[in-house]
Amino acid sequence: MKRIILLLLGVAVLAGAALVKPIPAVKTVKVNDRIYALLGPTELPNAHNAGYMVNSTLILGDKGAILIDTGFSDEIGAHIRNAAEKITKLPITHVINTHHHGDHTLGNIAFPGVEIISSENCKKLVEDTGADWIVIAENAIGRKLPNTKPVPASRTYASQTHTPIEINGVKMELWVPQAAHTKGDLLVWLPDDKVLIAGDVLVNTVTPAFRDAEVKHWVETLAELQQYPAKTIIPGHGPLMTMKDAMAMHKRMAVFYAGVDRIYKSGGAESDVRKQVSLKDWKKLKHFDEQMGGNINRTWLEVEATNF
């Protein structure tokens, strides 16, 4: 009987393991000899992709590598680390988080001993909301993530700053705007490479998420980033972008915000937005149906508060 019980337990374990699907492969795009975009899927987090949906960036320095954004769990962090190890034997010495959302930060735990960098607001938001983001991830993929824990930054930069720094011989500027996609965004500019790593301040082919956005400041940030002579932009989600793509997103966001503002000031209602603001270009983006209702509501509430 004991042997039968052990056999059944073994079968159950194997069956459970079979239900956990492999994480989709990282799409590696070589930007130049030292910068690699590690592009994730553009689907929303689900059981099939295990929550892997983020773009990361690997930057090779003289004594070590820098990784920007680490994924939605310890598993995805390890998945991204394994992809990096296929590119270089250099150790990852620094992780930079572009903002606090779990799909960009919860993989930090897969990089013990590295220095983690973010904005000051991002660090605070990771500390305050990290546990909530684990629940969001678990609900999305339909299973528990017992080894995933929030790990905030150990080095931070204040809001509304542009700070030139050098890590492992790589010159970069860390730009922390007042707010945009979140209150804790950080963009990385590599002047020698003309590469801008934007986090979710810029996304490509997908509907941006306004969940924690300050939309007016986001529009202003999109205008300001056009000062950078970027040849390549690595967005938080979707394929690589050009400045022309970034300008198109800025225009789409600015027209949308202005439309909502106009309707509110003329005495209209939130329900009038879909009737009076053209969403033709937005409908071409992935996840429009899932995201746009919440985006309209978030923008309406922001305009209402501004004009209260």
Buried (B, 14 or more C-beta within 10 A) or exposed (E): EEEEEEEEEEEEEEEEEEEEEEBBEBEBBEBBEBBBBBBBBBBBBBEBBBBBBBBBBBBBBEEBBBBBBBBBBBBBBBBBBEBBEEBBEBBBBBBBBBBBBBBBBBBBBBBEEBBBBBBBBBBBBBBEBBEEBBEBBBEBBEBEBEEBEBBBBEEBBEBEBEEEEEBBEBEBBBBBBBBBBBBBBBBBBBBEBBBBBBBBBBBBBBBBBBEBBBBBBBBBBBBBBEEBEBEBBBBBBBBBBEBEBBBBBBBBBBBBBEBBBEBBEEEBEBEBBEEEBEBEEBEEBBBBEEBBEEBBEBBBEBBEEEEE
